Amino acid sequence: MEPASDKQSVRITILSRPYTLRTSGDPAEVEKLAASVDELMLAIASKAPNADSTHIAVLACLHLADRLRDLERDLAALKNRVDRKSVEFAGMLEQLIASAEKEAES
């Protein structure tokens, strides 16, 4: 765990509410993430004007969880494709090496 002195304060606003966060990462990145969350929550609030902030936050979390699940599926599919291609390329490389060795013996 990093010492508290390595953390910087970052002021953000989400749904017109200010927050002060402490981060050991890049404050600009935290600000970008907060802006993205704020944008999402404002979009949800505009479609559900009578919803309270807790309801809006839950809907935003569900939206982000859905996006995360989709990205995890995409990543798993990409990893499977890379694994299949790696096996395919390894087989091709072995064939080339075997051919080169046969030619060298001749």
VENPERA-V258301 format. One record per backbone hydrogen bond with DSSP energy under -1.0 kcal/mol. CO is the residue of the C=O (numbers start at 1). NH is the residue of the N-H. If there is no record, write none. Layout:
co = {CO & CO}
nh = {NH & NH}
//
This chain:
co = {3 & 4 & 8 & 10 & 12 & 14 & 17 & 19 & 21 & 23 & 26 & 27 & 28 & 29 & 30 & 31 & 32 & 33 & 34 & 35 & 36 & 37 & 38 & 39 & 40 & 41 & 42 & 44 & 48 & 52 & 53 & 54 & 55 & 56 & 57 & 58 & 59 & 60 & 61 & 62 & 63 & 64 & 65 & 66 & 67 & 68 & 69 & 70 & 71 & 72 & 73 & 74 & 75 & 76 & 77 & 78 & 79 & 80 & 81 & 82 & 83 & 84 & 85 & 86 & 87 & 88 & 89 & 90 & 91 & 92 & 93 & 94 & 95 & 96 & 97 & 98 & 99 & 100 & 101 & 102}
nh = {6 & 7 & 23 & 21 & 19 & 17 & 14 & 12 & 10 & 8 & 30 & 31 & 32 & 33 & 34 & 35 & 36 & 37 & 38 & 39 & 40 & 41 & 42 & 43 & 44 & 45 & 46 & 48 & 51 & 56 & 57 & 58 & 59 & 60 & 61 & 62 & 63 & 64 & 65 & 66 & 67 & 68 & 69 & 70 & 71 & 72 & 73 & 74 & 75 & 76 & 77 & 78 & 79 & 80 & 81 & 82 & 83 & 84 & 85 & 86 & 87 & 88 & 89 & 90 & 91 & 92 & 93 & 94 & 95 & 96 & 97 & 98 & 99 & 100 & 101 & 102 & 103 & 104 & 105 & 106}
//
